[in-house]
């Protein structure tokens, strides 16, 4: 859902940028700033999700080792 929103926002923003007159430098700057902010938000969200997935995998592995007991941990490491 977020990816679809991002694609729609990017398409709309670029269409709007094409409609802004070249003489409206302030409007273009504001739109470009909003695009940059949304890109940074997207990147931060992707990193957050990736970090969460990595933590989830690490927790799963730790729980599996705990279930195996001492011998399982010794031979798995």
C-alpha positions as CSV (number, residue, x, y, z in Angstrom):
1,X,0.0,0.0,0.0
2,X,2.8,2.4,0.9
3,X,4.6,1.6,-2.4
4,X,1.5,2.4,-4.3
5,X,1.1,5.7,-2.5
6,X,4.7,6.6,-3.2
7,X,4.3,5.9,-6.9
8,X,1.2,7.9,-7.0
9,X,2.7,10.8,-5.1
10,X,5.8,10.8,-7.3
11,X,3.8,10.8,-10.5
12,X,1.6,13.6,-9.3
13,X,4.5,15.7,-8.0
14,X,6.3,15.4,-11.3
15,X,3.2,16.3,-13.2
16,X,2.7,19.3,-11.0
17,X,6.3,20.3,-11.5
18,X,5.8,20.3,-15.3
19,X,2.8,22.6,-14.8
20,X,4.7,25.2,-12.7
21,X,5.8,28.1,-14.8
22,X,9.5,28.6,-15.1
23,X,9.1,32.0,-13.5
24,X,7.7,30.5,-10.3
25,X,11.0,29.6,-8.8
26,X,9.6,29.6,-5.2
27,X,6.8,27.2,-6.1
28,X,9.3,24.9,-7.8
29,X,11.6,25.0,-4.8
30,X,8.8,24.1,-2.5
31,X,7.7,21.2,-4.6
32,X,11.2,19.9,-5.0
33,X,11.7,20.2,-1.2
34,X,8.5,18.2,-0.6
35,X,9.7,15.5,-3.0
36,X,13.1,15.3,-1.2
37,X,11.4,15.1,2.2
38,X,9.1,12.3,1.1
39,X,12.1,10.4,-0.4
40,X,13.9,10.7,2.9
41,X,10.9,9.5,4.7
42,X,10.6,6.5,2.3
43,X,14.2,5.6,2.8
44,X,13.9,5.9,6.6
45,X,10.8,3.7,6.5
46,X,12.6,1.1,4.3
47,X,15.5,1.0,6.7
48,X,13.2,0.6,9.7
49,X,11.4,-2.3,8.0
50,X,14.7,-3.9,7.0
51,X,16.1,-3.5,10.6
52,X,12.9,-5.0,12.0
53,X,13.1,-8.0,9.7
54,X,16.7,-8.6,10.6
55,X,15.9,-8.4,14.3
56,X,13.0,-10.8,13.8
57,X,15.3,-13.3,12.1
58,X,17.9,-13.0,14.9
59,X,15.2,-13.5,17.5
60,X,14.0,-16.6,15.6
61,X,17.5,-18.0,15.5
62,X,18.1,-17.4,19.2
63,X,14.8,-19.1,20.1
64,X,15.7,-22.1,17.9
65,X,19.1,-22.3,19.7
66,X,17.4,-22.1,23.1
67,X,15.1,-25.0,22.1
68,X,18.1,-27.2,21.1
69,X,19.7,-26.9,24.5
70,X,23.4,-26.9,25.3
71,X,24.6,-29.5,22.9
72,X,22.6,-27.9,20.0
73,X,24.1,-24.6,20.7
74,X,27.7,-26.0,20.9
75,X,27.4,-27.8,17.5
76,X,25.5,-25.0,15.8
77,X,27.9,-22.2,16.6
